[in-house]
Amino acid sequence: MKKQLWGLIFLALGLLVLLQVLEIYEFGLAFWPTVLLLLGIVILSESISFGLISWITLGLGLWVGGIGLFGILSNAGATDISGSEIARFGWPLILVAIGLSIMLGDRNLFFRKLFSRHSIDEVDWTGYSQVRHIGDLYHGRSAWTLDQDLEFFHGIGDVVLDFTTAEIKSGTHRVYLKAGVGDVTIRIPDGVNIAIDASVGLGELEVLDEQKSGIGGLSIKRVINVEDADATIEVEAKMGIGDMKVIYMPSLPGGAK
């Protein structure tokens, strides 16, 4: 259903732009207002995933999409309210959204439900490693041990998962990350088997030596098997908006070999 919806949106925009280019009718579809409108729609669609509402992403989507929408309408002469006015006066929506998110009961449980890939009844909440609403998350800044599966759920901000500083125990370790808006960097050491399944909704995706950028669900899968390796890291990483990099690099002293 989501694919059909996005197909219709791009089809409609394409037809409107074509009519404008052919000078049949002027819709005021300038490049950046149109991009902001699409970005707002993407954020709004993410905010109501899994039948629940993320007030933070809802407010952000309304703000960004509103800037684009009123930019288009003002360019077409349909309103006196410009996109810049929405940008200037709309930011309190984010503060209201943050307040609503904080007030709605258990915040960790709320975001775990929102970002979880599982149905609510199937999840063992005790297995989660990190859940964060807003800010930066850096896992692996100092030496640590990877001896279990990990799951990370992040709303807005940058994420760094550094496995080069870890002592990686033998066996298969599954790592799941779902992030909303920001930049993600995942560093994986040599000497271990890896299986990567990474995707970005809007932005740039770089996995080892392969790169993609744009809008509409970027996805890269890679598998590397190392001779005599007794440890495997399986990473499934999903991101809504931003840049994601998965880097394969030598481990640091004291980390995985």
HELIX and SHEET records of a PDB file:
HELIX    1   1 LYS A    2  VAL A   21  1                                  20    
HELIX    2   2 PHE A   31  SER A   47  1                                  17    
HELIX    3   3 SER A   49  GLY A   51  5                                   3    
HELIX    4   4 TRP A   55  ASN A   75  1                                  21    
HELIX    5   5 GLY A   83  PHE A   89  1                                   7    
HELIX    6   6 PRO A   92  MET A  103  1                                  12    
HELIX    7   7 ARG A  107  PHE A  115  1                                   9    
HELIX    8   8 ILE A  120  GLU A  122  5                                   3    
HELIX    9   9 TRP A  125  GLY A  127  5                                   3    
SHEET    1   A 5 GLN A 130  ILE A 134  0                                        
SHEET    2   A 5 LEU A 150  ILE A 156  1                                        
SHEET    3   A 5 GLY A 171  PRO A 189  1                                        
SHEET    4   A 5 VAL A 159  ASP A 162  1                                        
SHEET    5   A 5 LEU A 137  HIS A 139  1                                        
SHEET    1   B 6 GLN A 130  ILE A 134  0                                        
SHEET    2   B 6 LEU A 150  ILE A 156  1                                        
SHEET    3   B 6 GLY A 171  PRO A 189  1                                        
SHEET    4   B 6 ALA A 231  MET A 249  1                                        
SHEET    5   B 6 ASN A 193  VAL A 207  1                                        
SHEET    6   B 6 GLU A 210  ILE A 224 -1                                        
SHEET    1   C 2 TRP A 144  LEU A 146  0                                        
SHEET    2   C 2 ALA A 166  ILE A 168  1                                        
END                                                                             
